[in-house]
Amino acid sequence: MQLSWVTVQTPLPSGPMRFGVTDRGVAAVGYLCDTPVPECTDERRATAVRSRVGEYFAGTRRELGLPIDWSRADGPQLAVLRCLLETVPWGRTVTYGELAARSGVFTDPSEPGVPARTVGQMMGANPLPLLVPCHRVVAADGLGGFGGAWHGVETKRWLLTLEGVLPPTLDWAGPTPGDS
């Protein structure tokens, strides 16, 4: 299915985001927007994405509520992503290991830590960040990673501050965390 893209300005350290939409819903999300892509010409879809994402970043919307096109995930990753979306709401976090156990995907406990590392890799390959909130998945001993780019952990920190999980730092420039 052909993707067209909606660019949304954000207050994130990563800058604008792009949302790839199809007839079924949002199929892909990207944090960096430096490659030319076909822009969405369906104004209804583009307006819905921009409006809901803007409300989320303003702290007035806790769930984006956009239709999701799951075509870019399958198998165990799809099961883990759906489990994350359905069981970890705004303002909550789960560890990689807890999500692995909760998802029911990993049944062989023979190698401790392998399911948690595998979930970490799945989160890094999440085609729908923000919609499927991989920023809410943290390490047992701290934040963990987020996307591997220069802005990754700072973007994760910003999102968790917005949701009231982390206290704002002195340089916080977002809405009052947890308000709405």
C-alpha positions as CSV (number, residue, x, y, z in Angstrom):
1,M,0.0,0.0,0.0
2,Q,1.4,3.4,-1.0
3,L,2.4,5.8,1.8
4,S,1.9,9.5,1.7
5,W,3.3,11.6,4.5
6,V,2.1,14.2,6.9
7,T,4.8,16.4,8.5
8,V,4.1,17.7,12.0
9,Q,6.2,20.2,13.8
10,T,7.0,19.1,17.4
11,P,8.8,20.5,20.5
12,L,10.9,17.4,20.6
13,P,14.7,17.5,20.6
14,S,14.5,15.5,17.3
15,G,12.4,18.2,15.6
16,P,9.5,17.6,13.2
17,M,8.0,14.1,12.8
18,R,6.5,12.4,9.7
19,F,3.5,10.2,9.7
20,G,3.1,7.8,6.8
21,V,-0.6,7.3,6.1
22,T,-2.5,4.8,3.9
23,D,-6.2,4.1,3.3
24,R,-6.1,2.0,6.5
25,G,-4.5,4.4,8.8
26,V,-1.0,5.5,10.0
27,A,1.5,2.8,8.9
28,A,4.8,4.5,9.7
29,V,6.2,7.3,11.9
30,G,9.7,8.9,11.6
31,Y,11.5,11.4,13.9
32,L,13.8,12.9,11.3
33,C,12.5,14.6,8.2
34,D,15.4,15.3,5.9
35,T,14.5,12.9,3.0
36,P,12.0,14.0,0.4
37,V,8.8,12.0,0.5
38,P,5.3,12.2,-1.1
39,E,3.2,14.6,1.0
40,C,-0.4,13.5,1.9
41,T,-2.9,15.2,-0.3
42,D,-5.9,14.0,1.6
43,E,-6.6,17.1,3.7
44,R,-9.0,15.2,6.1
45,R,-6.3,12.7,7.0
46,A,-3.5,15.3,7.2
47,T,-5.7,17.5,9.5
48,A,-6.6,14.6,11.8
49,V,-2.9,13.7,12.2
50,R,-1.7,17.3,12.8
51,S,-4.5,18.1,15.1
52,R,-4.2,15.0,17.4
53,V,-0.4,15.1,17.5
54,G,-0.5,18.8,18.3
55,E,-3.0,18.2,21.1
56,Y,-0.8,15.4,22.5
57,F,2.3,17.7,22.5
58,A,0.2,20.4,24.1
59,G,-0.7,18.0,26.9
60,T,-4.4,18.0,26.2
61,R,-4.7,14.6,24.5
62,R,-3.4,11.4,26.2
63,E,-3.9,8.9,23.4
64,L,-3.7,9.8,19.7
65,G,-6.7,7.8,18.7
66,L,-5.6,7.6,15.1
67,P,-6.4,4.4,13.1
68,I,-3.3,2.2,12.7
69,D,-2.2,0.3,9.7
70,W,-0.3,-2.7,11.1
71,S,1.1,-3.8,7.8
72,R,4.8,-3.0,8.7
73,A,4.9,-5.3,11.7
74,D,4.2,-9.0,12.0
75,G,4.8,-12.1,14.1
76,P,6.2,-11.7,17.6
77,Q,6.9,-8.0,17.0
78,L,3.3,-7.3,16.2
79,A,2.1,-9.2,19.3
80,V,4.5,-7.2,21.5
81,L,3.6,-3.9,20.0
82,R,-0.1,-4.6,20.4
83,C,0.4,-5.7,24.0
84,L,2.3,-2.4,24.6
85,L,-0.5,-0.3,23.0
86,E,-3.2,-2.1,24.9
87,T,-1.6,-2.4,28.4
88,V,0.6,0.6,29.0
89,P,-1.4,3.8,29.2
90,W,-0.3,7.5,29.4
91,G,1.8,8.2,32.4
92,R,2.9,4.6,33.0
93,T,6.0,2.6,32.1
94,V,6.9,-1.0,31.8
95,T,10.4,-2.6,31.7
96,Y,11.6,-4.5,28.6
97,G,11.4,-7.7,30.7
98,E,7.9,-7.0,32.0
99,L,6.6,-6.4,28.5
100,A,8.3,-9.6,27.3
101,A,6.5,-11.6,30.0
102,R,3.2,-9.7,29.6
103,S,3.1,-10.3,25.8
104,G,3.2,-14.1,26.1
105,V,5.5,-14.2,23.1
106,F,8.5,-15.6,25.0
107,T,8.0,-19.0,26.5
108,D,11.5,-20.3,26.8
109,P,13.1,-19.0,30.0
110,S,16.4,-20.9,29.3
111,E,18.4,-17.7,28.7
112,P,17.7,-15.0,31.3
113,G,17.6,-11.5,29.8
114,V,17.2,-12.7,26.2
115,P,13.4,-11.8,26.0
116,A,14.1,-8.3,27.5
117,R,16.9,-7.7,24.9
118,T,14.7,-8.9,22.1
119,V,11.9,-6.6,23.2
120,G,14.5,-3.8,23.2
121,Q,15.3,-4.6,19.6
122,M,11.6,-4.7,18.7
123,M,11.1,-1.3,20.3
124,G,14.1,0.1,18.3
125,A,12.4,-1.2,15.1
126,N,8.9,0.0,16.0
127,P,7.5,1.4,12.8
128,L,4.9,3.4,14.8
129,P,6.7,5.3,17.6
130,L,4.5,7.7,19.5
131,L,1.3,5.9,18.3
132,V,2.6,2.7,19.8
133,P,4.4,4.3,22.7
134,C,7.8,2.6,22.9
135,H,9.0,5.5,24.9
136,R,7.1,4.0,27.8
137,V,9.3,0.9,27.8
138,V,12.3,1.4,30.0
139,A,15.3,-0.6,31.3
140,A,15.1,-2.2,34.8
141,D,17.8,0.2,35.9
142,G,17.0,3.4,34.1
143,L,15.6,4.9,30.9
144,G,17.2,2.5,28.4
145,G,17.7,3.5,24.8
146,F,15.5,5.1,22.2
147,G,16.1,4.8,18.5
148,G,19.9,5.0,18.6
149,A,20.1,8.5,17.2
150,W,21.8,11.5,18.9
151,H,18.4,12.7,20.1
152,G,17.1,9.3,21.2
153,V,17.3,9.4,25.0
154,E,16.6,13.1,25.2
155,T,13.4,12.5,23.1
156,K,12.4,9.7,25.4
157,R,13.1,11.8,28.4
158,W,11.0,14.7,26.9
159,L,8.0,12.3,26.2
160,L,8.1,10.8,29.7
161,T,8.3,14.2,31.2
162,L,5.2,15.3,29.2
163,E,3.4,12.3,30.5
164,G,4.4,13.0,34.1
165,V,6.6,10.0,34.6
166,L,9.7,12.1,35.1
167,P,9.9,15.4,36.9
168,P,10.6,18.4,34.7
169,T,14.1,19.7,34.7
170,L,15.0,23.4,34.9
171,D,15.2,23.6,31.1
172,W,11.8,22.0,30.5
173,A,9.9,23.9,27.8
174,G,6.8,21.8,27.5
175,P,3.3,22.0,29.0
176,T,2.9,21.3,32.7
177,P,3.5,17.5,32.9
178,G,0.5,15.4,33.6
179,D,-2.1,18.2,33.2
180,S,-5.2,17.8,31.1
